Amino acid sequence: MICGHNFHYGCRTFSNYSNSSIVNTPRIIIAHNHPSGRSDEPSQNDITFTQNLNKILKMVGIELIDSIIVSPNSYYSLADNRLLSE
């Protein structure tokens, strides 16, 4: 479980992952939704944010296992599609 506060990135809200190290969380999975249902494919912004977050998490010893995008009828795993790192 990730505990912490929220911060805003564009028009979306993400949990503050730095607090996960306080509760000794060595690995995390993040997720967000695309409620419109038009696509579960990541935007370039989704990919860039995830790759930057992954770099930061590595610096503090936390492994990002996956970033998942959920839409009404499916999901998209950035890990399965090898998009967690540049």
For each residue, the residues with C-beta under 8 A, 3 or more apart:
1: 23
2: 15 17 19 20 25 28
3: 19 20 22 23
4: 15 16 17 18 19 20
5: 15 16 19
6: 13 14 15 16
7: 13 14 16
8: 11 12 13 14
9: 12 13 14 49
10: 45
11: 8
12: 8 9 32
13: 6 7 8 9
14: 6 7 8 9 17 30 32
15: 2 4 5 6 19 30
16: 4 5 6 7 19
17: 2 4 14 20 28 30 53 56 57 62
18: 4 21 22 60
19: 2 3 4 5 15 16 22 23
20: 2 3 4 17 23 25 28 62
21: 18 24 25 60 61 62
22: 3 18 19
23: 1 3 19 20
24: 21
25: 2 20 21 28 62
26: 61 62 63
27: 62 63 64 65
28: 2 17 20 25 57 62 63 64 65
29: 64 65 66 67 68
30: 14 15 17 50 53 64 66 67 68
31: 67 68 69 70
32: 12 14 46 69 70
33: 69 70 71
34: 37 38 39 40 69 70 71
35: 71 72
36: 71
37: 34 71 72 73
38: 34 71
39: 34 71
40: 34 69 70 71 73 74 75 76
41: 69 76
42: 46 47 50 69 76 78 83
43: 46 47
44: 47 48
45: 10 48 49
46: 32 42 43 49 50 67 69 78
47: 42 43 44 50 51 78 83
48: 44 45 51 52
49: 9 45 46 52 53
50: 30 42 46 47 53 54 64 67 78 83 84
51: 47 48 54 55 83 84 85 86
52: 48 49 55 56
53: 17 30 49 50 56 57 64 67
54: 50 51 57 58 64 84 85
55: 51 52 58 59
56: 17 52 53 59 60
57: 17 28 53 54 60 62 63 64
58: 54 55 61 62 63 64
59: 55 56
60: 18 21 56 57
61: 21 26 58
62: 17 20 21 25 26 27 28 57 58
63: 26 27 28 57 58
64: 27 28 29 30 50 53 54 57 58 67 84
65: 27 28 29 79
66: 29 30 77 78 79 80 84
67: 29 30 31 46 50 53 64 77 78 79 83 84
68: 29 30 31 75 76 77 78
69: 31 32 33 34 40 41 42 46 75 76 78
70: 31 32 33 34 40 75
71: 33 34 35 36 37 38 39 40 74 75 76
72: 35 37
73: 37 40
74: 40 71
75: 40 68 69 70 71
76: 40 41 42 68 69 71 81
77: 66 67 68 80 81
78: 42 46 47 50 66 67 68 69 81 83 84
79: 65 66 67 82 83 84
80: 66 77
81: 76 77 78
82: 79
83: 42 47 50 51 67 78 79
84: 50 51 54 64 66 67 78 79
85: 51 54
86: 51
